[in-house]
């Protein structure tokens, strides 16, 4: 009789312990997954040169008090009227230059093209490069179309009247002035050679001086896209 009463007791105890074991395994599995995610996150930040915690460290000149930039409307290289606000919800890179520029403009546009090329297709869809001409006298929509397409078909060239260009450049502090060039080039234009970056809400966030490398720009864009 004794053996008969002991056997059910052992079975009952083992049955009660089984759920506890499964719960313990589940807890450890969740902890392991969480730890793996954290380690991957820290690895990515270290690989990109970012601090382990806190906001990202940008490569461009950071605007300490970002301000929303006023809207402007110009003519795109497609012949359509386009406004800055049309690109809300995208990170916008603004470059003010001209197609006859012998060196600074093509070098900058090439770096921007390389920077965009480092992004994934999904990330590229969230970024827009706008080149605004400071030479409306010579930069027709046809010239702008050929020029921007040479660097990236998704880039948009913009032009307008002298007054329209002035209304676009003034809020960004862009300087430009015509001066005599060679017999071959005709006149040239001295102009601010920096690139201005707006976040998805239209706030000025970064400025890139001339010769900022593509890898530095693309790293910043990735962080701005995620914000």
C-alpha positions in Angstrom: 0.0 0.0 0.0 2.9 2.4 0.7 4.4 2.1 -2.8 1.0 2.7 -4.3 0.5 6.0 -2.4 4.0 7.3 -3.1 4.0 6.9 -6.9 1.2 9.5 -7.6 2.9 11.9 -5.2 6.1 11.8 -7.3 4.2 12.2 -10.6 2.3 15.2 -9.1 5.4 16.9 -7.9 7.2 16.5 -11.3 4.1 17.8 -13.1 4.0 21.0 -10.9 7.7 21.6 -11.5 7.5 21.4 -15.3 5.7 24.7 -15.9 8.2 26.5 -13.7 11.1 25.2 -15.9 9.4 26.3 -19.1 8.8 29.8 -17.6 12.5 30.0 -16.6 13.6 29.1 -20.1 11.3 31.7 -21.6 12.6 34.4 -19.3 16.2 33.6 -20.2 15.4 33.6 -23.9 13.9 37.1 -23.7 16.9 38.3 -21.7 19.2 36.8 -24.3 17.4 38.5 -27.2 17.3 41.8 -25.4 21.0 41.6 -24.7 21.7 40.7 -28.3 19.8 43.8 -29.6 21.6 46.0 -27.1 25.0 44.7 -28.2 24.1 45.1 -31.9 23.0 48.7 -31.2 26.2 49.6 -29.4 28.3 47.9 -32.1 26.6 50.0 -34.8 27.2 53.3 -32.8 30.8 52.4 -32.2 31.4 51.5 -35.8 29.9 54.8 -37.0 32.0 56.8 -34.4 29.0 57.8 -32.3 28.9 57.9 -28.5 27.3 54.8 -26.9 24.6 56.9 -25.4 23.1 60.4 -26.1 22.3 62.2 -29.3 24.4 61.5 -32.5 27.5 63.5 -33.1 27.2 65.2 -36.5 30.0 65.9 -39.0 28.5 69.2 -40.3 28.3 72.5 -38.5 25.3 72.1 -36.1 22.8 74.8 -35.7 22.5 75.2 -32.0 19.0 76.8 -32.2 17.4 75.3 -35.4 14.9 77.6 -37.0 12.2 76.8 -39.6 13.2 78.2 -43.0 10.8 80.3 -45.0 9.2 78.9 -48.1 10.2 80.0 -51.6 9.0 79.0 -55.1 11.2 78.7 -58.1 11.1 76.9 -61.5 12.5 73.4 -61.5 14.5 72.0 -64.4 11.4 70.3 -65.6 9.7 73.6 -66.2 7.3 73.2 -63.3 6.9 75.7 -60.4 8.3 74.0 -57.2 8.3 75.2 -53.6 10.6 74.3 -50.8 7.6 73.1 -48.8 6.9 70.5 -51.5 9.8 68.5 -50.0 8.5 68.5 -46.4 8.9 65.0 -44.8 12.3 64.7 -46.6 15.8 65.7 -45.5 16.7 68.5 -48.0 20.2 69.5 -49.0 20.3 72.9 -50.6 23.2 74.0 -52.7 23.4 77.4 -54.4 25.7 77.4 -57.4 25.7 77.6 -61.2 26.3 75.3 -64.2 29.2 77.4 -65.6 31.1 77.2 -62.4 34.6 75.8 -63.3 35.5 73.9 -60.1 33.7 74.4 -56.8 30.2 73.5 -58.0 31.1 70.3 -59.8 33.2 69.1 -56.9 30.4 69.8 -54.4 27.8 68.1 -56.6 30.0 65.1 -57.0 30.4 64.7 -53.2 26.6 65.0 -52.8 26.1 62.4 -55.5 28.6 60.1 -53.7 26.9 60.7 -50.3 23.4 59.8 -51.7 24.9 56.7 -53.4 26.0 55.4 -50.0 22.4 55.3 -48.8 20.0 52.4 -49.3 17.2 52.9 -51.8 14.7 53.4 -49.0 16.9 56.0 -47.4 17.5 57.8 -50.7 13.7 58.2 -51.1 13.7 60.3 -47.9 16.4 62.7 -49.1 16.3 65.5 -51.7 19.1 67.5 -53.2 18.2 70.9 -54.6 20.6 72.9 -56.6 19.5 76.6 -56.9 21.2 78.6 -59.6 22.7 82.0 -58.8 23.1 82.6 -62.5 19.5 82.8 -63.9 20.8 84.7 -66.9 22.5 81.6 -68.4 21.1 78.7 -66.4 18.0 77.8 -68.4 15.9 74.8 -67.4 17.5 72.8 -70.2 21.0 73.5 -69.0 20.0 72.7 -65.4 18.3 69.5 -66.5 21.5 68.2 -68.2 23.7 69.4 -65.3 21.9 67.8 -62.4 21.2 64.6 -64.3 25.0 64.2 -64.8 25.4 63.8 -61.1 22.1 62.1 -60.1 18.8 61.8 -62.0 16.9 62.4 -58.7 18.6 65.8 -58.1 16.4 68.9 -58.8 17.8 72.0 -60.4 16.0 75.3 -59.7 16.1 78.7 -61.3 13.9 81.9 -61.5 14.1 85.6 -62.0 16.7 87.7 -60.2 14.1 88.7 -57.6 13.0 85.1 -57.0 16.6 83.9 -56.6 17.2 86.8 -54.1 14.2 85.8 -52.1 15.5 82.2 -51.9 19.1 83.1 -51.1 18.6 85.9 -48.5 17.1 83.8 -45.6 20.0 81.3 -45.9 22.7 84.0 -45.9 23.9 83.1 -49.3 26.3 85.6 -50.9 26.9 85.8 -54.7 28.4 88.4 -57.0 29.2 88.5 -60.7 32.7 89.4 -61.9 34.7 89.3 -65.1 36.2 86.0 -66.2 38.2 84.9 -69.2 37.2 85.3 -72.9 36.2 81.6 -72.9 34.1 81.6 -69.7 32.6 85.1 -69.9 31.7 86.3 -66.5 32.1 84.2 -63.3 30.2 84.3 -60.1 31.7 84.3 -56.6 29.3 82.6 -54.3 28.9 80.8 -50.9 30.0 77.3 -51.4 28.4 75.6 -48.4 25.6 73.1 -48.4 22.6 73.7 -46.1 20.7 70.7 -44.6 17.0 71.0 -43.5 15.3 68.2 -41.5 12.0 66.7 -42.4 10.1 69.5 -40.6 11.9 72.3 -42.6 14.3 73.3 -39.8 17.9 74.3 -40.7 20.0 71.7 -38.9 23.5 71.5 -40.5 25.9 73.4 -42.8 28.6 71.7 -44.7 31.6 73.8 -45.7 33.2 73.2 -49.1 35.2 69.9 -49.4 33.2 68.0 -46.7 33.6 64.4 -47.7 30.7 62.2 -48.9 31.1 59.6 -46.1 30.7 62.4 -43.5 27.5 63.7 -45.2 26.0 60.2 -45.6 26.5 59.4 -42.0 24.7 62.5 -40.9 21.9 61.9 -43.3 21.2 58.4 -41.9 20.7 60.0 -38.4 18.5 62.8 -39.7 16.3 60.3 -41.6 15.7 58.3 -38.4 14.6 61.4 -36.5 
